[in-house]
Amino acid sequence: MTYALPTGWQALTNHAQEMRQSSMMSMFEADPARATRYSMTAAGLTLDYSKNLINAKTLTLFQHLFDAIKLQPSIDAMIAGEPINRTENRAALHTLLRTSPGQVSPQLTDQYGAVQASLASVKRISDAVRSGQWLGATGKTITNILHLGIGGSYLGPRMVDEALSPYDDGQIRCDYVANVDGLHIDQVLARLDPTRTLVIIVSKSFSTVETRVNAESTQRWLRQAIPTAQLNLHAVAITSNVAAAQAFGIADENILPMWDWVGGRYSLWSAVSLPIAIKFGFAHFQALLRGAESMDTHFRSASWPNNMPMMLAALGVFYRNFMDVGSHAILPYDHSLRLLPAHLQQLDMESNGKSVSVEGDHVSIQTGPTIWGGEGTNGQHAFHQLLHQGTHFTSLDFILPLTPHHDRQLHHDWLVANCLSQSQALLQGQNLEQLKFEGTESEKMSRVMPGNRPSNTIVMDQLTPATLGATIALYEHKVFCQAQIWQINPFDQWGVELGKKLSETIFEAIDQGAEPTLDPSTRELLSRYQQTRKDRSH
């Protein structure tokens, strides 16, 4: 089968050419209610999408597109647990991890039972550590968590930990190590007391190289202070390979599950976020789940154009495919959310960085954009220059909590003023007539900003576990909708595998002196490393 564009694609192509010539400022002048009409509220979030190069016709054309690709049946299929991850013949049931009792379809009873059992283990362990009932080998309470994982099992919990920092009572400190670079694990272990540390090892296979190497180094570190027979008091594993975790010395009651129907970048809703429940309390972890569930309910039930994930997906596709926009920026105006762009980068780029359709055909259109971003106002003094005056515009989302977790009102007033002014400046720009200073033509031209650059603004009353959960789920569903439009599978990540396999071959050459078949460049680089390693050992 040859890759075929969805019905309505050409109509959107033609429409985009019209909208390229339009002025958003003129749209606001013609429609004073535009800001109200082009906004919506769901799950504690409000999306203002009025500053976009769209009109009523745009929304109608996307309605036709969503109907053509049968988006609603695809949403229902995902939530019902059908094997929509076709290359691996698996379901994608991350939404089940945050579903309340009584809301589960009968065909998912077994999976949901496993989820509830896992949550009970998370509660048991987190309550025991926080209450001081969990004692280490020397009878001391646990004060530190060392979380070892990589990819989504690292980015997700670490981001949530940072985002919920206003709720930190100071009782437990969590460190997260993912990189196989020995410097990081050295730095972290140097400041920890092994007798008061609980190590959480997260690996679905229990063989992921980075996590395994870090776990082995940590185990040797523990053995310096703790008898081998008591190491189980300092280790928890989250894995689907129970036998490997047992062989590593982890007690059966400390092994929590991972399932093949939850991808790593969606795993923060599972026992992978055990450190969150330990540090902030199980109730806050539950609130995170309920916030995400609220967005799930909205996503499944709200019709277009009042569906927030669908709207973000449509706007992203409109710019990516019809206006040649290659990147999308996430700009949170909250210090606690500064790691959110990195998490969403993996969510989006690992999901939709695909060039082959679900039918195995080469995709003839652009798929996932480059995702990047940073916290305001720091970004304003770094990369916002490109946003305002660069040769290509970037689509972007501002994210703003209205109520801070501090009493420094002056600080927050300035933060809000900066966020709103950035979206306003992108909208209106600055022309020669607005410049009120004497100077040469070139001096004046260097200050001109074209404006008419779109943005979304997502606001919430306050960043809480619930609104954080809703925000993450919003972007998960946006990514899913875009994958359906592009006809790609967002739930596999085969592009990650080749480099892993090649690294094993090169490691054997380093460790055992094997002579792998390599391209000339890689062979030369490896030779230089081997020589340096040899010189250092003498």
N, C-alpha and C positions, 0 to 999 in steps of 0.2 A: 504494500500500500504506500502511495506517495503522500507526503505531508501536505495537508490541505488547510488553508487558512479558514478560520471560522466564518460563517455567514455574517455579514455586516462589517467585515474588515475594511473593504474598500470604501464603504460609506463613512467610516471613521477616518480613513486616510484623507478623503476629500474634505471632511469637516475640519480636520486639524489644520489644513491649509488656510481655511477661512479664519480660524481662531488665532493663528500666528499673526495675523494682521490686526487683531482686535486689541483694545485697550481696557485693562481691568479698571482703571480709574474712570473711564467713560461708562463702564457697566455699573459702577457704584453710583455715578451721577444719574444714570437713567433709571435706576432701581434703588431708591433709598432703603428698601427693606431687604436688600440682598444679603447683608450680614446675618439677618435673622433667618431668612429662608434657607440659606446655604450653611446651616449648622444643625447639629443633632446632639442629643445626650443619651448615654447608655452606660450602665454599670458604673456609675460615678464619674464618668468622663464626658467632657463636652468637646466635640470636634467642630472647629470653625474652618470650613473649607471654601469660604467665599473669595479668598485671595487666590483664585485659580483661573486659568484661561478656559473657562467652561461656561456654558449657558444651558437653558432648558433642552435644547436640541442634543447637547452632549449627553445628558442624562437619559434621554429617550434612546439614543443610539446604543448606549451601554445596556439598557434594558433588553434591547433586541439581541445584543451579543450574549448576555447572560442566559437568555432563553435558548439561544442557538447551541450553546455548549452544555446546556442542561446543568447549570450550576447548582440549583437547589437539590436535585437528586444526588449530585456528587457529595454535597454537604451531608445529606441524610445517610449516604452510604458510609462515609467516614465515621460518623458518630455511631452507626449501627454495628460497626466492627467488620464490615466487608473487607476482603483482602485488596485494598486499593493500592498498596505498595506492590505493584505487579511484578517487578523484577526479582523480588524476594518472596513473593506470594505470602505477604503478611498484611495484617491489619495495621492501622495507625491510630491507636486508641489512647493517646495522651489525654483526651477529654475525659475518659473514664476515670483517670486518676483523681479528678477533682469533681466528680459527680456525687451529689448527696444521696443517701439511702432513699429508696422509693422512687428514684428517677431513672432507674436502670431498666433497659429492655430485657425481657426474659432470656434471649439468646446470649446475653453477656453475664449471666448469673455466676458462672464459674470464675471468669476473669475478675469480676467485681469482688467475689469472695477472697481472691488472692490479694487484691488491692487493700481490702479492709484488714486482712491479717497483717499485711505489711505495715499499714498505718498503726495498728495496735503495737507492733514491735517498735516503731519509731517513737510512739508515746511512752512505751515502757522504758526504753533506753534514755530518752531525753528527760523524763521525769526522774529516773534514778540518778542521772548525773547531776541535774540541777538541784535535787534535794540533798545531795551529799551521800546518798545510799550506795552509789557505785564507788567502791574503793579500789585503789590500785594495789599492786603487790606488796607495798610497804605500809598499807593501811591509810594512805593519804587520799583525800578527795581529788577529783579531776578538776583542773582549772584551765586546761588547754586542750584544744582539738586540733589535730593535724589531718587535713583532708587531702588525700592523694588521688588525683584523677586527671583527665585531660579532655579537651573538647567540651562538649556540653555539660559533662559531669563536673567540670571545673568552672567554666565561664558562667553557667547558670547560678549555682549556689554562691559563688563569690560575688556576683552582681547583686543577688538578693541580699546577701549579708551586708554589703555596703549600703544598699538602698534602705534597709531597715535600721541603719545605725542609730537613728534617733530613739529607737526602742531598746537599745543596748543598756542593760543594767550593770554592766561591768563585771558580772560574775564569771563569765567564760570568755576566753579569747580563742578565735579560730584563725588558723593559718591555712592557706591553700597553696599547694605545690603541684605544678603540672609539667613544667619544662624539664627535660632530661639533663639540662645543663646543671652540672654538679654545684655550681656557685649558689644556686637558689636553695637547694636542700641544705647545703652547708650553713648558709646564713640563718635559715629558719631553725635548724636543730641546735645551733649555737645558743639560742636564747630560750630554749625549752628545757624543762626538767622532766626527764623520762618517767620519773615516779608519779608525775601528776598530769601526764599526757595520754589522751586517748587518740589512737590513730584510726582513721576511717579510710579504707582502701576501696576505691570505686573502679571496677573494670568488669564489663559484661562477660568477657572471656577469661578474665584473670590472667591474661597473657599480653595485654597491650604493653609494648616495650617500655614506654616512658613511665607508666605507672608501676610496672613490675620492677624496674631498676630502682626507682625511688623507694618502693616498698622494701626491697631487699636491703638498701642502705639504711633505711629507718629501723628495720628489724635488728641489724647489727648494732645500731646505736642503742636500742632498747636493751639488748643483751648485756651491755656494759654495766647496767645498773639493776637489771631484773633477771631472776632465774628463768631459764627457758620454759619451765613447766608453768610459770605464771604469766607468760606473755599474753595469754588469752584475756587477761584482765585489762589489757591496754590496746586491744585491736578489735575492730569491727570490719566486716567485708560486705560490700553490696555488689552482688555478682549473680550470674546465671550458672557459673561453674562452681557448684558447691564442693565437689571433690577437690578441686585445686585450692580453694580457700581452706578446707580442712587440712590439707597437706601442708599448708603454710603455717598451721598452728592456731587457727581461729576456731573458737568454740561454736558448736552448731547453733546455739541460741543467739549468737552474735553475727550470723550470716543472714542478710536480708536480700530479697530477690530483685533481679532486673528481668524484664521480659522482652522477647523479640518483637513484640507489638508496640514498643515505645522506643523511638529513636533517641540517641544521645542528646541531641539538641532540644528535646522535649522532656528530658528526664528530671528536671528540677522539681517537677510536681510529685515525684516518687520519693522513695527512701534515700535517693541521692542527696536530698536536702536535709538529711539527718542533722548536719551541723547547724542548720537554721533552727530546727526545733529545739536543739540543745541550747543554743546561745540565747534565743529570744523566747523560748517556751512553745509548747505544742499548740497553744491557743492561737498564737500569732501565725504559726504555720497553717493552721486550719483556716484562718482568715484570708491568707494568701490564696488558698484553694477556692474558697467561696467567692472571692473576687473574680477569679478566672472563670468559675462556673457561671457567674452572672453574665460575663461577656459571651460565654458559650450559648447561653439561653437566648440572648439577643441575636447572636449570629444566626442561629438556626431559625428563629421565629420572625425576625423583622424583615419586612419587604423592602425592595429597592424603591426609591433611593434613600430610605431611612435606615439602612444597614451600614453600620460604621466600618467593619472590616471590608465589606464589598466596596464602599466608597474609596477607602485608601487604596484598595487594589486597582480600581478603575482609574483613579488619578495617576497611579504609578505606571500603569500600562499606557495611558494616554501620552504621557511624556516620554516614556522609554521607547515605544514603538512608533509613535506618530509625530514626535517632535525631536527625536534624536538626542534625548537626554541620557547620558551614560552613567550617571551616579546619583545617589540619593543620600542626603545628610540627615542624621538624627541629632538634634540640638536640645538637650535637656537643660532647662534653667533651674537646676537644683543640684547642689553639690553631691547629694547622696545618690543621684542617678548618673554619675559620671562614667560608670562602667556599662550602662545600658547600651550605648552604641556598639561596644565590642560583642555583647551577647547577641544583639540583633544582626550584627554583621555575620556571625556564624549561622544563625537561624536562616537568614535570607540567602546568603551566598552558597552555603552548603546545600540548601534545599533546591534553589532554582538556578544554580550555576550549571546548567545542562544544555547540551546541543543535540540531543537525541530525544525523539518523542516517545510516548508510551507504546507506540506501535513499532518502534525501532527505526524510524526514519530520521534523516537529518532535518533539524528544525531550520526553516528558511527565514526566520525572523529573530530579532534580538530577544534574549530571555533576561535573566536576572541582572540588575544593575550592580555597580560597585556601591557597597554600603559603607559609610564612614560617618564621622561626626566627633563631637566633643562638647564639654560643658560650657555654658555661658556663665560669665562673660569672657572667660579666657579665650574662647574661640574668636571673639570679636577682634582681639589683638593678635590673631594668628592667621586663620584661613578665611575669615569673612571678607577680606579684600577680594578674593576670587569670586565669592558669591555675588558681590555687588558690581564688580567691574570686569570680571573674567569674560573671555570671548564666547563661552558656552554657559548657559545657566544650569544650575543643579536644582533638582526638586528637593524639598526639604520639609521636615516636621519640627516645629518648636513644641516643646513639652514644658508646661508650667504649672506647678502647684501654687494655688492662690494664698494658702495659709502656711507659714513656715513652722518649723519645730524649734523655734528660738524666739527670744523677746527683742531682738535687735531690729525694730521696725524700720529704722532708716536704711539698714542694709537691704531688707526685703523690698522696700519701696524702690530703691535703685535697681535691684535685680529685675523687678517687674517692668520698670520703665525701660530698661535695656532690651528685654525680650520683645515688648510691644513695639519699640522703636525700630528694631531690626526688621520685623515683618513689614512695618510701614515704609521704611526706606527701600526695601526690595520692591514694594508695590509702586511707589510714586517716583522713585529715582530723583534725579536733580539735573535740570537742563541749564543752558547758558543764561537764560533770562532770570533764573533764580539766584545766580551768583552775584553777590553784592560786594565785590571788591575790584580794585583797579589792578590790572595785570595784562600780560600779553595773551594773545589768542591761545598759544600752546599751554600757558599756565592755567587758563580757564578750562580748556578742553580736558586737562588731566583731572579735573574735579567733576566732570560730567559723569553721571551714573544713569544708565538707560532705564532702570526701573522695569515695571511690567514683568517682574520675576515672581513666579508663584510660590506660595508656601501654605502649609497647614499649621494650625495651632491647636494643640490638645491641652486642655486645662482640666484640673481637678481641684476640689476644694483643698485637699491636703494629701500628701503622699503617705498612705497607710498601707498595711499589708493587703487590704482588699483592693485599693486602687492600683497598687503595684501589680497584683495578680491580673486585674482587668487589662492593664496596659500591655503586659507580656502576651496575654491571650489574644488581644486585638491584633498584634503584629503576627502572631502565629497564623491566625485565620486570613489575614491579608495575603501572606505568602501562599497559603493554600489556594486562594481564589486566583491569584496570578498564575499559578502552575496549571490550573484548569484551563485558563485562557490560552496559555502557551502549549498545552497538551503535553506536559512533561510530568515526570514522577518526582515530587518534592521530598520523598521519604527514603530514597537510597542515596549513597554517596560513594559510588565506585571510583570517582576521581581521586579519592583519598588513598586508595589501596596500592596503586602502582608504586608510588614513592616508598611506601612501607616495605614492599617486597624487595625493591632495589636496595634499600638501606640494609636489609639483612644480608644481602650478597656482599655489599661493601664492608659490613662489619666483620664478616668471615675473613675477608682479605686482611683486615687490620688485626684481628684476634688470632687467626690460625695460619696466616700466610697464604691463603688461597689466591688463585689468580683468575678472577672473574673476567668475563668479556665486557669491556667498557669502551665508551667512545674516547677518542684521543684527549679531549679536554678533561673529562672526569678522571682518566687514568693519570694524567699529569698532576692534577690536584691531589689525588690520593697518594701519589708517589711523594709529593712534597710533605704531606702530613706524616706519612710513614717515616720519612727521614727525620723530621722534627721530633717525632715521638721517640725514635731510636736515640737521637742525640740527647734528649732530655733524660733518658733512662741511664745514661752513662755517668 
